[in-house]
Each structure stands twice: as C-alpha cells, then as structure tokens.
C-alpha cells in the first residue's frame, strides 16, 4: 500500500484517506462516521469523509433527482444532478487529488480484499449511492471507474455497501486499527479464512474451549490456528486457495533441479533462482549435480556470488534427506513438462499440501523433457506427486517463477 504522510503506531507514514459519498440520504452516515473505530479514525484525521447531498442538485422546485426509466420500469437517478454532485465532490479534493469513482451496485464485481487493497491505494475515493433502478447508464459509463457489489443480494440502496467499503478500506490505513498485527491475521489477509476464536469462560454450557489455547504453548497455539484456518478454507471456501500463499501453512517449500555440467546452468539462472527464492520465501534451492567434477565447477561458481539459498547436492536423495532431517520427509513433486498419466492439477496439489502441512519439494527440469526418472531410479527417491505442465513454452526461470507465484504468492 502507498505510504501516507503522517507517522502511525505501525511505524508507517500516514496522510489519511479521503472519501466522498454522493447520496440522497446523507443522514444515513451520521452514526457510522462518529462511532467506534471509524469515528476515532475520522477524529484523528486518518480518514476524511465528505458527504455530498444529491438533493440540492435536483431539477425544478421539487429538486427532482430521478425519473421514470425509458421503456417502462422504476425510477432512475438522472445523469445531470449526479454529474454536478460529482464535480462538487471533486472540487473538495482541491483539484489536486486523483480520484477514483466507485458505484456500489448488485451488477458490480464482487468486493474482495484485493479490490479493497486497490481502493486503499487511491487518493480520493468517491462513492455514488444508487437507489431504485440505479443510475442513468450514461453517467456510469462516463464517470464511474468501478462498479462493485457486496454480495449476491439486493439492498434498498448503495448507502450500506458504501459504508462497508469505507470500513474495509479504512482499516488498512496505518493507525486505524490498533495493532497492525490485527490486520495481518485477518481472514483473507493471507488468502485463508480466519481460525475460530474463544474467550472466557473456558467452559460454557458444557462446551470446552480447545485445550491447546489454554496451554500457554505459543508454538502449539500458532500451529493449531494455522491448521484450523486451512481446514475451514478447504471445506468452506476452496476457491480461495488459488489466490493464497501456502508458505505459512506448510513446513517449508523447496525447489530442486539437476544439471550434468556447469555449462547446462548459467550463473544468470542461479541468480534468478536466488532472487525468486528470496522474495517468495523458498527455504532452499537444490542444485543436483551427480558428476563430482561438474559439482566441483559449480562449487567454484557458487563461491563467487551470493547464493545463500542454493545448496549443491550429488543426488535428489541427499536433498530429501537434508529436508527430512530439518523438517520431516518432504512431499516430492515432479513438475512435468508433458502431460503424464497420474499427474495432478496444481490447484489440487496445493489443497493437498496445505492440508498435510508437510514440507514440499518441487523438482523442475532444466531443459524441457529432462525428467527426473534417472534420479529416481538411481537413488530410490520416488516423486510422490506429478504436476501437470504449468504453461507451454516457458524457460526454466519462467517455470520456476510461475511455480513460486502459484504456490507462494498471495493474490
Ligand atoms: N445496492 C443494492 N444492492 C447492492 C449490493 N448487493 N451491492 C452493492 N450495492 C448495492
């Protein structure tokens, strides 16, 4: 998220966030803007909300803001009052802020945490609340940047969705919720649902709170919470797994690839692997080189650069033993270059990995078709899982980057 100017308790700078709400019912927002967390954020200047009453921009003595839909149907908010109200909302930004116009409507894209993250990076979010049949489409087409729905249900107007949006965005602004940790542990922050929570009394109506939570064993509590989050996500919202990073939910993620000679693998490839490994949190990258003389040349290469994440090994068996000693036996997974019988879709494997929580070792081939079979035969290591090809025509580094992003990136 873009840094803001004022210092907050999270140590980040914060300038606050500007919202404007165009509504025919500004009184809706009184309690919302003066109560609890949002009320405190407004008072502290972390959130500024301007209410723009649509009514004064209405036409005629009655200040008419809506009219019958052409071709029959209900009432539609007219483009002219909306447009004038929008100019007023923009002017309140001093003409210097870049604005982003949001129209909450059941016809919009579903509001998700990534949309909330995007909105939190805007300077001035202007929310236009619809009523009845909504806004004249010509206004929406010309003026609105994003149409969002808060769920597949129809409300009487856009005011409650506008509050939901402001609430969700505001809590990402440094200083709005007390501890930054609270945001980091949220549902969806890492793409998984939140774990269940309990408080006193430890026993209520004969139902005990989970013992581990009372044990005082922080590591065990953390592990229990992770496992609960995974179980809930897998059973209730498996669709979220595609977008969540699995690093927090498995004991470690490792990559392995083989090279016969130092010429097979340029230093640039090693640098790229070191860099992805670092940014995605890959625990180690194993460079498997069976021939001793080739291994010696690689050792020289690795000595020269900063390759803290790369480990040279004579065989895949050495790599799996190394992992087993540290974190338990890994789920060895071959990333296929061609469709193989028994291979599984990456998303199915990701679900399985987060459920098991064990370390995962992905075996990639440096050149397409250069499979791991020789390695398996030689050392008795069997790739427990085969993954369907990621994408045709990718270079080795391209494959490694796509793999890291699908399994470890959060979207
Ligand atoms: N206006 C009416 N229903 C809505 C919904 N579900 N989401 C956003 N805006 C709305």
Boltz pocket constraint, residues with backbone or C-beta under 6 A from the ligand:
constraints:
  - pocket:
      binder: B
      contacts: [[A, 104], [A, 105], [A, 106], [A, 130], [A, 148], [A, 149], [A, 150], [A, 151], [A, 152], [A, 153], [A, 154], [A, 155], [A, 156], [A, 157], [A, 158], [A, 161]]
      max_distance: 6.0
